[in-house]
Amino acid sequence: MKQENQKEIQSKIIEINMLEGKLKQLEQSLNFIDQQIMEQQLLQLNLNEIKKMKKGQEMLFPLGKNVFIKGKIEEPEILVNVGSNAIVRKNAEKAREIVERQKLQIASIREEIAREMEKIIDKISLIEHSMHHKH
């Protein structure tokens, strides 16, 4: 009887470890998604600024982290990568709509991950609860 209990406890501990590993992976995904949401918000702010600019106006264009190039706006259109490296011209308002749609998609993925994490936390809690109340 004691040996059966020990085996049961060991299998529950293994299950908890696996669930905690999955939880860590989901946390990393959540952090990545939060970064993407912040980038989308920054992009929306920038698009709002560009909407106010006139042809020939000078501005700094980012090339990468903390690296910029000075340039002039030739036309108020924006080139948007719409997937599969297809680039289309959009005005600032249309580009803003695309970014908003992407932000909503990312937010819904974030919600799914958060729900999945809650389920795992509940499952771990149930397993731990069953271990404490059996012995």
N, C-alpha and C positions, 0 to 999 in steps of 0.2 A: 504493500500500500504506500509506504514511504517513498519507494523508488518511483512509483507512478507519479506521485505528487512532485517529486524533484524534476522528472522529465517534463511534466506539464509546466512547471515554473520556468525551466530552461527554454522551452519552446515559446513561452510568453515573453521572456526577456529578449529572445532573438527577434520576435515579431515587433516588439517595442523599438529595438535598435534599427530595424529596417524602416519602420515608420518615421523614426527621428531622422534617418538619412534622407528619406523622401521629403520631409519637412524642410531640411536644410537646402535641398535643391530648389524647392518652391520659393524659399526666402530669397535665394540668389536671383531667380527669375523675376521676383517682385521688385528687387532693387534695380534690375536692368530696365524693367518696365517703367519704374518711377523716373529713371534717368531720361527715358524716351519721352515721357509726358512733359518733363521740364524742358527738353529740347523743343518740343512742339509748341509749348507756351512761349518760349523765347522767339521762335520762328514767327508766331502770330504777332508778337509785339513788333518785330522787325518789318513784317508785311504791312502793318498799320502805319509805320513810319514811312515806308516806301510810297504808300498811297498818297502821302502829303507832298512828296518831292516832285520837282519839275525837271523837265529835260535839260541836260547840261549842268545840273547841280552836282557838286562834288561830294563824295562820301568815301568812307573807308570800307573796303570789302574784305571780310575775313577769309584767309587762306587756310587757316588751321588754328590751333590753340595759341592765342596771343600773337598771331602773325596776321598783318593786314596789308593791303595794297590800296593806294589812293586811286580813285577813278571818278569818271563822270558818268552820269546816267544818260545813255543814248536814247533809250526808249523806256516807257514805263512798264513794258511787258516783262514777265518773269518766265524763265525756262524751268519747267517742272519735270522731274523724272517720275513717270507714272507706272513704272515697273518694266521689267525686261529691257532696261536701258533705253526705253522709248522716251524721248524728251519732247514735250509740247509747250507751246507758248500760251501763257495765260496772263490776264491782267491781274493786278494785286488782289482784287476782290475774289476772283475765281480761285486763285492760288490759296487765298485764306480759307475758302470753303473746302478745298481739298484737304488742307491741313486740319481743319475742324473735324472732317469726316474721319481722318486717320486717328485723331486724338480720341474720338468716341470709340473707334474700334479697339484701340489700345486700352482704354478705360474698361471696356467690357471684358477683355482678356484678363485685366487686373482683377476684376470682380470674381471671375471664374477661379483664378488661382487662390484668391483669399478664401472663397467658399471651400475649395479643396483642402486648404490648410486647416480650416475649422473642423472639417470632417476627420482629418487625421488626428488633430488634437483631442477631439471627442473620443476617437477610437483608443488612443493611448490611455486616456483617462479611464475608460471602461475596463481596459485590460488591467491597469494598475489597481483599480477598485476591486476587481474580481480576485486579484492575487492577495490583497490585504484581508479580504473577508472570508477567504477559504482557510487561512492558516492562522 
